[in-house]
């Protein structure tokens, strides 16, 4: 059986790990803009024929 103290420690570890991996809204928007820019660059390089 898992003790109450162990359960609490698992919960705290999980929450702290999630806090480290979550990105802010601004970071997500910047990342999305970079992806859109990369896709746009691919289209700019396509020959027009």
C-alpha positions as CSV (number, residue, x, y, z in Angstrom):
1,X,0.0,0.0,0.0
2,X,1.1,3.6,-0.7
3,X,1.1,5.7,2.4
4,X,-0.6,9.1,2.5
5,X,2.9,10.8,2.6
6,X,4.0,8.9,-0.6
7,X,0.8,9.9,-2.4
8,X,1.4,13.5,-1.5
9,X,5.0,13.3,-2.7
10,X,3.9,11.8,-6.0
11,X,1.3,14.5,-6.4
12,X,3.8,17.3,-5.7
13,X,6.3,15.8,-8.1
14,X,3.7,15.5,-10.9
15,X,2.5,19.1,-10.4
16,X,6.1,20.5,-10.4
17,X,6.9,18.5,-13.6
18,X,3.8,19.8,-15.3
19,X,4.7,23.4,-14.3
20,X,8.1,23.0,-16.0
21,X,6.6,21.6,-19.2
22,X,3.7,24.0,-19.7
23,X,4.5,27.0,-21.9
24,X,3.1,30.4,-21.6
25,X,0.5,31.7,-24.1
26,X,3.1,34.1,-25.6
27,X,5.6,31.2,-26.2
28,X,2.9,29.2,-27.9
29,X,2.0,32.1,-30.2
30,X,5.6,32.7,-31.0
31,X,6.1,29.0,-31.8
32,X,3.0,29.1,-34.1
33,X,4.3,32.2,-35.9
34,X,7.6,30.4,-36.5
35,X,5.8,27.4,-38.0
36,X,3.6,29.6,-40.2
37,X,6.7,31.5,-41.4
38,X,8.6,28.2,-42.2
39,X,5.6,27.0,-44.3
40,X,5.3,30.4,-46.0
41,X,9.1,30.2,-46.9
42,X,8.5,26.8,-48.5
43,X,5.8,28.3,-50.8
44,X,8.0,31.2,-51.7
45,X,10.7,28.9,-52.9
46,X,8.3,26.9,-55.2
47,X,8.8,27.6,-58.9
48,X,5.9,29.5,-60.6
49,X,5.0,27.5,-63.7
